Structures are given as C-alpha cells and as structure tokens.
Amino acid sequence: MKIRLLFTFALLANVFIFPSDAFACACCADAGFYSISSRKPASYELDELKRIQFKTASLFMNAAGEDNIKGINTIGENYTLNGLLQNNSWKFNFKDDAGKAGTLSLAKPLSILVFMADIHDKPNGRNGPLLYKEWRFKHRVQSGTGIFQTGIAPATEYFLVLQGRGNGCTRAEDFTRWRLEITGKRARYAFFGELKSAS
C-alpha cells in the first residue's frame, strides 16, 4: 500500500511540476530566436540530406541577362531536375525545354552552416514562432558533363542553400526551396527552384 501511494504521489508530482506542454515543446522556438553556426555535418544531418530530392530548376538572371552567365553551352530558362545526395557526391541531372542536358557532380560537403531565425511573420501558437531556416554548403565541383562540361576547371566551387520553415528541430520536410551557385575560372551561374516533399 505504501509503495502504491508513493507511486501515485510521484505521478501527480510529475504532472504538476513538469506539465505536458514542457514535454511536447522540446522543439519549440522562443520569440526573437536567432542562431547561426558552422561545423562538420552530423550523421543525422547527412541522413536528412539523403532524403531531400530536387524538383524544379530555373536559371537565375539579373538585369544583365545572359551577358552575366558563363560556363553553360546552351542557356535555357527552365529545367527538369533530378538531384540526390548519394555516397560521396551530389548528382544534379538537368534538362532544358529543348532537351539539352548536363550533369553536375558536387563533392559531399565537409561543413554545414546552419541558420535559424524568428523573422516575426508566422507565430505558431503555444509552440512559439515558425522559424525561417537555411542549411548552407560550400565545396568543390567534381565534374560537369553535357551543357556544363566546358565551364568546369580546377578549383570550381559550388554554394548550395536549402531554404525552409519549421520549429527548433530540423527535418528534411522543413525545406521547400533551394539555390545553387557555381563559380570558377570558366563558370559563373546560379539555379534556384523547389524541392520534392521528403519521403
């Protein structure tokens, strides 16, 4: 009987001292939250990256138009895209509306920059604000084929940004958009687009 009473008391204490919201809100964010850090990708983050698939691609053009782009043999505006992180590289297979195609192989990133911030536009009730978040990667381009082949030289680099919204814990499902920039001696261009829903 004593043991049962002690057990009941312990359960009641947990309910009052640690309300259910405290357990449910391990991933909640606080108003005004801001965080930016750079480090080696954790195994969890690499696993989430493998779940991300690229859906659409558009070539970025500023006021200078095609004059500011180099490293692509034929320039299209919109592309179908199949992109996936496998083993030690990202493979991006592009095809424009005219059927011109090319593949970019990007070395698996050695570091990740994680940015999360409350940008004060989407409150999330008791769970705190819905954060704007980015995962940023910068490393070398391994190779390019087809429409990208002539633009790839030694020391060509990529800068990839995944963009999304979510709470204080990040999953592949949080990211909905991306931007990829290629720069080097013979290359200067960028793509942007949407991501497929992670599965």
N, C-alpha and C positions, 0 to 999 in steps of 0.2 A: 504493500500500500504506500509506504513511504517513497519507494522508488517511482511509483506511478505519479504521485503528487509532484515530486521533483521534476519528472519529465514534462508534466503538464505546465509547470511553472516556467521551465526553460523554453517551451514552445511559445507561451504567451509573452515572455520577455523578448524573444526574437521578433515577434510581430510588432511590438511597440517600439523597441529600440532600433530595429532595422526594418522599416516599412518596406512593403513590396516594391514601391517605386525605386528604392535605392538599388534593389537587385536588377530591376528592369532597365535602369538607366546607366549601366556600365559604359554604354557607348554614347550617352547624351553629351551634347556640347553646351557650353555656357555662353551667354550673350557677350559679344565682344571678343570671342575666341580668335586667336591668331597663332599659327605655328609654321615654321619653315626650318627644315633640317636636311642635311646631306649625309649619306652614309652608304655602305655596301648593302645591296638589296638582301633582305632576309629571305629565307626559304619560303615563308608564307607569301611574300610579295611576288616572288618568282612564280609560285604556283598560280596566283591570281592572274599574272600576266599571260600565262599559257591559256587561260580561259577567255581572253579578250580576242575578238575577231573583228577585222576591219570591213566595213560595209560599202561606203561610197568614198570617192575622191574627186576633188576639184583642184585645179591648178590655181595657185594664188597669183593674182596680177594686181599691181598698183597702177598709179596714173601713167607710168611709163609703158605699161602693157608688155608685149613680148620683148621689147628692147632691153628690159631688165632681167631677162631669163637666158641662162646659158647652160649647156650640158644635156639638153634633150633634143634628139634628132628631129622629131616632128612634134609640134606643140598642139595639143588638144585642150579643150576646156574641162570636159567631164570624163571620168574614167570609171570602169568597173574595177573592183579591187578585191583581191584575196590576200590577206595578211595575217600571219600567225607566227608566234614565237615557238620554235622547235629546236631542241638540243642547244647548240651554241650560237644561234643566229635567228634574226627575224627575216622572214621571206615575204616580200611585198611584190605581188604579181599585178601589174597594171595593164589595162587595155582601154584605148580610147574609142570614141564613137566610130572612127574609121577603121577599127580593127588593128591599129598599130599597137604593139605590146612591148613590154620590157619588165625585167625583174631587178629589184634592188635587194641585196643581201647585206644585212646590218649586223655587226658583231653584238653578241649579248652584252648588255650594259654592265660595267664594273661598279657603277654607283647610281644611286637614285636620289633625286631631290624631291622631298615631299612637302607640299604647300597646302595648308588648310586655313580658311578664314571665314568668320562671320561677316558677310558683306551687307547685313542688315536689310535684306529684302524678303526673306522667307522664314518667318517664325514657324516653329514646329510644335506648338503647344507646350505641354509639360516637358517634352523631350528636348527643349532648347532649340536654337536656330538650326536651319538646314545649311550646312557649310558649303561654300564653294571650295573645290579641291583640284589639285593638279599633281600628277606624277611626271617628273621631267627626267629625260635621259639624254646623255651626250656621249658619243663614242665614234669609232671609225666605221666607214663603209667598207665592207669586204669586197664587193664586186657589183657590177651592173651589166645587164645584157640588153639586147634589143635597142629600144629608143634611148636608153641611158648609157650605153656602152662607151661612147666617145667622151662622155663627161666625167668618167671615173679615172682619177690619177692617184698616186700615192698621197697619203695624208688627207684624203677627202673625208669629211666628217658629217655626221647626222645629228640633229637635235629634234627629239621626239617629245611631244607633250600630250598627255592624256588629260581630258578635262571632264569634270562632272560635279555632282552634288550628293550630299549624304550626311550622315551623323559622324560622330567622332571615331568610328571604326570604318575602315575602308575595305570594300569588296569590289570585284570586277564589275558587278552590276551598277556601281555608282557612276562609272564612266560612260559617257554617251558621245563624246566628240574627241577629235584628235587633230594635231598639226605636226607635220614632218618637214623639216628644213634640211637641205643638202647644200654644203658649201665646200669649195676646194679650188684648186688651181684652174680647173676647167668646168666647174659646176657652180651654179647659183640658182636655186629654185626651191619652191615650197608647195606642199599639198595640204589640204585640210578636208575634213569630212566627218561622217558619222560612224559609230561603232554598232555592231550587232549586239542584241541582248545576250549577255553571258548565259551559258547553259551549264 
